[in-house]
Amino acid sequence: MPIPMHDRAILRELGFEIAEIAALPVQQERAENHARINRLERAKPTVHIYQEPWNEMDVDGELQLRCEDGFCQGLELGLRRTLYSWRHTPGDMVVSGAISQPLCIRDTGFGLTEDVDIARTDATSDVVSRHFHIQIKDEADAEKIRFPEVSHDEAETQRQLALREEVFDGVLPVQISKTGGFWFAPWDELVRWTGVTEVLMDMAMRPDYVNLLMDRFVSAWLHRLDQYEAQNLLAAPTSELWGVGAAQIFSEVSPAMHVEFALRHEARWFARWGRNYYGCCEPLDHKVDILREHIPHLKKISMSPWIDFDRAVANMGEEFIFAWKPNPAVLAAESWDPDYVRRDMQEKLEKAKNCIVEIHMKDISTVRYQPQRLWEWARIAAEVTAEYG
């Protein structure tokens, strides 16, 4: 089916806006600053803003879709969100001067899907509460974890590529983008099948069973990665890419048990990547030593809102990128307090002035339908981090 002319005109107009922004000198300046951080060089702390509550963010119809075709709406959504972020919450984002065509990859998965009850407090939000029904209870159930089979639908990739080229011809180049990495968090998935309380108890009561599950699950992940490599589906050799992962359910698990039931298994995966970034919402300020010992090629560690900040600074030093996650609850409070945000950020960055710092504002469940809160947070972050450049 050809692209409707009405939709094509809308997308091309948005594309021209993206092209103008991508050509600004600041894009190269920001890219160079990111590269310095990744090389563990002292640089201005970079600001990253993502996982926004998009259902609450629209102002004056900026995010309203005007295309009619489903494929075009998908393109339009991405373009409008990029432009919105650039205008209101840019952080240190770098806007690409090309349209990406991802590979159309088929994956049979791990053989299990969520069996879950969902509770909502906002019908328009993707943030929900989940109650998972247990599907893995003993050693025999471990066989339910299947090894994925991966294939590239080249014909579909080429079909979508041609559509994108039809839309953006003369506006933006279209580039096929291979897979740059994976979010590797086997424990985040495993507990959805075993139950959280149940598997935490099993670490003490049935350790061999828990290790059996992790060994099989990590092996399944590696089987998937082997196929990506064999079929040339990765953007570069793994030695040149980042491995990224976490074990968030281990927030209250001792360092020794973290090693036993997570790290020694996860190390098999992380050994394949040239640089690794570990952690998400779990506090890791008191586990830097075990991460250093057990994760190969470790370059970056997440420092969540629940860390002891002073201890984190002492344990991290300049050895790793300090990926600080401010608490998004400041955006959800009954009253918005920008002065507190500024003071807190200044105090934290002063303490971490000898660290290599990134700031990640993420997991934003709500801004109370006041997107200006996040806009102002972004402005404050830009001003404060400039003081530490």
C-alpha positions, 0 to 999 in steps of 0.5 A: 500500500502506498503512503497516503499523501496527507500523511506523507506531507505531515511526516515530511514537515516533521522530518524537516524540523528534525533535520534542522535540529540535528544540524545544530553544532550543539549535537556534536558538542553533546556527543563529544561530552558523552564520549568523554564520560564513556572514556571515564574522563572528567566532563560535565555531568550528562542529563538523561530524561526518559520513561516519561508519563506521555499520557500526561505530557501533551500541551496545546496538541503537540503530541496529537497524531494527525496521520491516519495510516497506522504505519505512519502514525508509528513514525509520527509518534516517534518524531513528535516525541523527539521534537517535544523532548527537544523543546521542553526536556532535552537534557543532553539528548543528541538528535540524529540526522537520520531515520532508523529502520530497525531489523524485523526480527522474529523471536520465539521467546522463552516459552512462558508469558505472564499470567498476571492480574492488573490493577490500574489507578489511571486508565490512560497510564501504562503504569500499573500494579501486577499480581503474577500467577506462579508457573514455575514451582520446582525443578521439573518446571525449569524445562518450561524455560525454552531456548529462543529461536531467532530469525530475520525477516529480511523481506519485511525489513526491506518493505518497511525500509522502502516505505520510510524512504518514500516518506523522507526522500530528500528530507532525511536519510534512512538507515538500517539499524541493527541491534545495539544491545539488550536489557539483560535482567533475568531476575526481573523476568524469572520472578514473574514465573516463580513468585517474588516471595516464593523464590526469595525463600527458595534461596535459603530453603532450595538453593540448588533449585534456584541455581538450576533456574538461573543457569538454564535461563542465562543459557537461554539468553546466551543461545539467543545472543549466539544467533544474533552473532551468527546471523549478523544482526548486531550493530557491531561485534559484542566487544565494541558494544555495551552490556546492560543489566540488573537484578532489581529484586535483589535490593534486600538480598545480601552481597553474598547471596547476590553473588551466589544467585545472580552475579556468578550466573550473569557474569557468563553474559557480561563476559561477552560485551566490551563494556558493561553497565549494571543496575537499575532501581536496586541500591548498589552503593554497598555492593560496588566491591562484589560488582567489581570482582564478578562483572567483567569489563564493568564501566558503569554502575547505577546509583538509585534514589535509595542509596546512601549517597556519601557511601556511594561516592566513597565506593565509586570514586573515579573507577566507574561512571556514577549513574545517579538516579534522582528520585522521580517522586519529586515530580509527583508530590502534592506541591512542586518545589523547584528550590528543593530540586536545585538544592538537592542536585547542587548538594549531590553534585558537590559531593560527587565532584570527583566522580564521573557522573551521569544523571538519569531522571527516569521511572516517572510514573506521574507529573500530576498532569503538570508537564511543566514540572518536568520542563522546569526540572530539566532547566534546573538540571541544565543550569546546575550541571553547567556549574560542574563542567 
